[in-house]
Amino acid sequence: MGTSVQVTPLSGAYGEGPLCYLLAVDGFRFLLDCGWTDHCDPSLLQPLARVAPTIDAVLLSHPDIMHLGALPYAMKHLGLSAPVYVTEPVFRLGLLTMYDYFLSRWQVADFDLFTLDDIDAAFQNVVRLKYSQNHLLNDKGEGIVIAPHVSGHLLGGTVWKITKDGEDVVYAVDFNHRKERHLNGTALGSFVRPAVLITDAYNALNNQVYKRQQDQDFIDSMVKVLASGGSVLLPVDTAGRVLELLLIMEQYWAQRHLVYPIYFLTNVSTSTVDYVKSFLEWMSDSISKSFEHTRDNAFLLRYVSLIINKEELEKLGDAPKVVLASMASLEVGFSHDIFVEMANEAKNLVLFTEKGQFGTLARMLQVDPPPKAVKVTMGKRIPLVGDELKAYEEEQERIKKEELLKASLSKDEELKASHGSNAKASDPMVVDASSSRKSSNAGSHVGGNVDILIDGFVPSTTSVAPMFPFFENTADWDDFGEVINPDDYMMKQDEMDNNMMLGAGDGMDGKLDEGSARLLLDSAPSKVISNEMTVQVKCSLVYMDFEGRSDGRSVKSVIAHVAPLKLVLVHGSAEATEHLKMHCAKNSDLHVYAPQIEETIDVTSDLCAYKVQLSEKLMSNVISKKLGEHEIAWVDAEVGKVDEKLNLLPPSSTPSAHKSVLVGDLKLADFKQFLANKGLQVEFAGGALRCGEYITVRKIGDSNQKGSTVSQQIVIEGPLCEDYYKIRELLYSQFFLL
């Protein structure tokens, strides 16, 4: 049998919940994404809790809550400790997204599911990869290669390819085939006949409108409101689809010479854009080429102001403005507060650019017709003062003393146990250096070496002798002095990265702007006050799809082109999942699966794969030719066993001559340019290459054998004339002859 592959959805199956899936490849367990919702309901993570300690590696695809929001909680509470593989933008922007989310929660509630330190810890054990970079796993994952590829949905968004023994498992959720202002289209279309394709049915029932018309309608709807004296609120994510919206608004504001102010408001907005400016190589070709020729960075925003608090907005009062504020769900964050302020004015507009999560305020407002009133909870964190502050400080002092006492007692018990087993403890003048060193180090954490001499040189009960410990210097010396190890004085890359990490520790100021750093470092005692209120919804509510996903028709086309041997559908409503499942089963020979949550399906390939070794005797007679970065050769051999292992051995009899084989993958567009350079008149006509007046070159492929070089044929049509033989010779020159 082929490589063993099992898939188990832990969340996000037959529904639009957060994405989280277990993939086992020959026993090596991958966690594909680790998403959560803005409600942060721990009950959603129960399936993950049952398998988290057994996970060997985590692959994250996108830097948003739905794909990585549960990572800090899982690392802290569920026993997840596996290395995390991401692209650089997913690492940086995902980190900022989690900070923004934590701060949005912390400002309005006593949020204790995870802390800033927990976020730092979750993002420390990461391996950052570049697009198309093959990374070979070690130990238990030996023989498995993972590689990230462009998804086209968010900056750094990833389609993961996992390869074992020549069989590919592709994880491609939330991909976008369209090229956008800041992103190229997905690379999924370049994959051919993977053993397993895991993809989503989220947009299976949706069809997109013409993009340019959609952009114009988007701008027109805002300008109409602004011109009438109203303001526009766009609830957005922290560092995902909002980047495309910023570029759209920058472009149209410049073209139409608009003067209405635009504000991008999150707790980390300035840091987000600063990082995005350095990720140009991860963006679309047009942005990269523009920077190469003009040194003009697309994210040097001229019309958008970056702010991290509402003070700037309050200065404008009721003046017309556009505000892009997090969070997109309207559950918490600046968007929640601004919605409450703007909702009761009919002149204002709330413009949704993505579908809200189930159960959130945004989803409630997107129903047709929208509610006329909604209940919301308004929370605010205020500093403690007066008696409350005094009581808090007394309680903290009491807790601190208890912790010190507990630590001291624990240390004393440890020392008693260690000295009790030491035979030399009977001699009061003999000191165990290792024990003294250990106790000295431990004592330093609680204010001093209280285990040596205390209270006027009266030894404690745990002291072994009335003297200070002495440690002999055992350093090596040579003719030039003490021998040093240069590695002790070099800062490792991991340490440098840790120093640059966001969080409540060192290295903060190098990562965040001053305002955000001050907010994160604020540890003043505080409390949250909240109250429920009913908001009358009089403002206009509009939804436009700017989610950046391929629509249903495109998803079906991409699946048909990739033509996997087995297809696994996840993350989509029950209706969308069943629709796509029926379509693929009816229109192709695919094996289609749509598992429920915690249902394990076996998608092991039906192909038989064997590992064979090339014997030295066989390879000594092989003449290879270089093809790009590889060497190829025709080999006639027999399979035999050597030391219980399969080997390719020289044939026992002389093999018959084989037919000539042309090796290569010719693109007609490249061949057209090649012929033009040779002085021939060529043009495309009806999908074929017309050469001169009489000769036509066309490419014929068998759609049922995609990726097979044998099944692809290049046909030369025309009379046997001088041009025919000349073009045939030039065509042969584009291949290797074996």
Salt bridges, closest charged atoms under 4 A:
GLU16 OE2 - LYS355 NZ 3.68
GLU16 OE1 - ARG363 NH1 3.51
ASP26 OD2 - LYS164 NZ 2.85
ASP56 OD2 - LYS140 NZ 3.21
ASP64 OD1 - HIS67 ND1 2.44
GLU88 OE2 - ARG92 NE 2.83
GLU88 OE2 - ARG128 NH1 3.55
ASP110 OD1 - ARG381 NH2 3.40
ASP118 OD2 - LYS76 NZ 2.99
ASP165 OD1 - LYS611 NZ 3.74
ASP174 OD2 - HIS67 NE2 2.81
ASP174 OD1 - ARG549 NE 2.71
GLU180 OE2 - ARG241 NH2 2.78
ASP215 OD2 - ARG181 NH1 2.95
ASP215 OD1 - LYS211 NZ 3.88
ASP220 OD1 - ARG256 NH1 2.75
GLU244 OE2 - ARG181 NH1 3.81
GLU244 OE1 - HIS182 ND1 2.60
GLU244 OE2 - LYS211 NZ 4.00
ASP274 OD1 - LYS277 NZ 3.84
ASP296 OD1 - ARG302 NH2 3.46
GLU312 OE2 - LYS315 NZ 3.61
GLU331 OE1 - HIS39 ND1 3.76
ASP337 OD1 - HIS336 ND1 3.28
GLU341 OE2 - LYS310 NZ 2.61
GLU388 OE2 - LYS527 NZ 2.87
GLU395 OE2 - ARG398 NH2 2.44
GLU402 OE2 - ARG398 NH1 2.54
ASP412 OD1 - LYS411 NZ 3.49
GLU414 OE2 - LYS438 NZ 2.77
ASP497 OD2 - ARG128 NH2 2.61
GLU514 OE2 - ARG518 NH1 3.92
GLU547 OE1 - ARG549 NH1 2.34
GLU598 OE1 - ARG50 NH2 2.96
ASP606 OD1 - LYS566 NZ 3.77
ASP665 OD1 - LYS699 NZ 3.44
GLU717 OE2 - ARG698 NE 3.08
